[in-house]
Amino acid sequence: MSMDKLRSQLLRRKPLAEVEDDTPADERLTNSLGLWQLTAIGVVFSGWLILSLPWETWLRFGVWLVLGLIVYFFSSRTHSKLENLPEPVPHG
């Protein structure tokens, strides 16, 4: 879609679906190729950044994770709506 069409669509406030796309189907497909490679590169790069963190950061993360799980577990035990349901009345 050209910038002129996008600009006119924004100025006229028409839904984007109403603006026709004159790009051929094979060209649109070509533009989307490489998307999964970009995703894989992003995952690898993010993993590299995470693994390059110093061990002190991992220790702090682990401590906060354990504390958070303890608070979550014990608060859910006392605030559980399923635990505080009334006993069902037997029919018979």
PEPE-V556982 format. One record per backbone hydrogen bond with DSSP energy under -1.0 kcal/mol. CO is the residue of the C=O (numbers start at 0). NH is the residue of the N-H. If there is no record, write none. Layout:
BEGIN
CO,NH + CO,NH
END
This chain:
BEGIN
1,5 + 2,6 + 3,7 + 4,8 + 5,9 + 6,10 + 7,11 + 8,12 + 8,13 + 14,17 + 23,27 + 24,28 + 25,29 + 26,30 + 27,31 + 31,34 + 33,37 + 34,38 + 35,39 + 36,40 + 37,41 + 38,42 + 39,43 + 40,44 + 41,45 + 42,46 + 43,47 + 44,48 + 45,49 + 46,50 + 47,51 + 49,52 + 53,57 + 54,58 + 55,59 + 56,60 + 57,61 + 58,62 + 59,63 + 60,64 + 61,65 + 62,66 + 63,67 + 64,68 + 65,69 + 66,70 + 67,71 + 68,72 + 69,73 + 70,74 + 71,75 + 72,76 + 73,77 + 74,78 + 81,84
END
